[in-house]
Amino acid sequence: MKRNVAVFTGTRAEYGLLYWLMKDIHASQSMALQVIVSGMHLSPEFGETWRNIEADGFTIDAKVEMLLSSDSDVGVVKSMGLGTLGFADALDRLRPEILIVLGDRFEALAIVQAALIMRIPVAHLHGGEITEGAYDDAIRHAITKMAFFHFVAAEPYRRRVIQMGESPERVFNVGAIGLDHLLRSPRMTRDELSQSLDFKLDGPFLLVTYHPVTAIEEDPVRSFNALLSALDQFPEHKVILTYPNADNGGRAIIPLLEEYAQRSPDRVKAIPSLGFRRYLSVVALADAVVGNSSSGIIEVPAFGVPTINIGARQTGRLSSASVINCSPDAKSIADAVHLALTEVFAETCKQAINPYGAGDAARCIVDVLERFNGEYHKSFHDLS
């Protein structure tokens, strides 16, 4: 009899990273895939991206509504409470033998704490990392202490998870799972992208994604306006703007983003979600990726494309020589973009080494989970 393995996803970006793992679990002879969807996926404001999951051929086994219309700190906490209630019911009904979660968002914390109390082993992806500019940093480490299996993206992260008291026998360096797309996912041509986006990509362009910084005082509106001012200095470049996550302050950015696109519809395209295939195809063709998304640090360098990483959100992550860090002010951002567009830096990007693995994470994870004998007991691992 197949073992039920549930995969949780609450955001468009997270689902894109999990896609090949979900495919491989579905194809497994010993595991049956269950899909639990929540958070931004179910919100019309963020594109109802659960539809993309079904369009990719997956069956959604549980939809858990949790997002309130407020993205204040109190609103996010209340959303977590709603999520925990809904996840308790979903997990009670599905009773998976393993729950897979990725990363560090509040939606993941809500379901993992329910799984802990219900004695469902959690397999956590991308633990051990540091992002000092977001409260996601503390959430990630909290999930590590509640998880049973750990699939990390680099050796320093493996050591850090073990440092936190997790047994080395349950901590696996498999690389970043998003890199699996480099080897396994077909990309769209420039013409196909233009048609799909209803936006002519007939010249150089920048891909821009900016999320609020949640752990320190960095006004998202001020920083985003600085970003837009910097983009104005590159009128010869078109711009694809994706929406922010449902973090504190994220909704304040959306009208600014939409207004910027409406002012220059032939130059700027604003879109709630590209989906992982379009996103990776856009990255491969972009002159640079600008913003503060983790993807700019982890996946984009594998394409040999420059990343301009703004502000403190990703502070602490391992990064490639193709990443340019800058302050969240217009001059610093513009200077970074100018550098990224030089021929010298383009050559640097082509030679840069990505520290996040070889693109075979999903199969490594499936191999570990298929060998799991069901024994679920954790002891604190002290360093000698």
Secondary structure, DSSP 8 states (H G I E B T S, - for coil): --EEEEEEE-SHHHHHHHHHHHHHHHH-SSEEEEEEEEGGGG-GGGT-THHHHHHTT----EEE----S--SHHHHHHHHHHHHHHHHHHHHHH--SEEEEES--HHHHHHHHHHHHTT--EEEESTT---TTSTHHHHHHHHHHH-SEEEESSHHHHHHHHHTT--GGGEEE---GGGHHHHH-----HHHHHHHHTS---S-EEEEE-----SS---HHHHHHHHHHHHTT-TTSEEEEE---SSTTHHHHHHHHHHHHHH-TTTEEEES---HHHHHHHHHH-SEEEE--HHHHHTGGGGT--EEEESSTTTT----TTEEEE-SSHHHHHHHHHHHTSHHHHHHHHH---TT--S-HHHHHHHHHHT--S----------
